[in-house]
Amino acid sequence: MQKTFELGSEYIALCDLLKVCGVSDSGGAAKHLVASGAVLVDGQQELRKTCKIRVGQQVRAEGMTITVVAGHG
């Protein structure tokens, strides 16, 4: 499944992105998912829960690919 996330600031923490996009039900579940090694950022395994995700990056987890684009406004 593909999803596009419009980023309205400089960055979003990885665990917050996973929660906002519905990959995980809560922040705690998102942190556990990251810690388990099941999240890829730009094709590389990411273990830092609060990794700063910026415009142009791609996050993959639980069968979902999230592309981060610049927000309008």
C-alpha positions, 0 to 999 in steps of 0.5 A: 500500500502506498501513502503520501504524507504532507509534512508541514514542518521541518521534520516529523519523528519516525514514531509519530509518522507511523502513528499519524499514517495508521501503520501503528495504533499508538505511539507505544506500538510505533516505538516497539515496531521501530525497535523490532527492526521492521522499519526501513527509511530510504531502504535502510533499517532504522532503529532510532524511534525519534529519527527525523523524517524530512521531505523526500524520504520514504518509510516502509513498514508493515506493508505500507510505503509512506512518501514524505512530501512538502505540505501546502501552506 
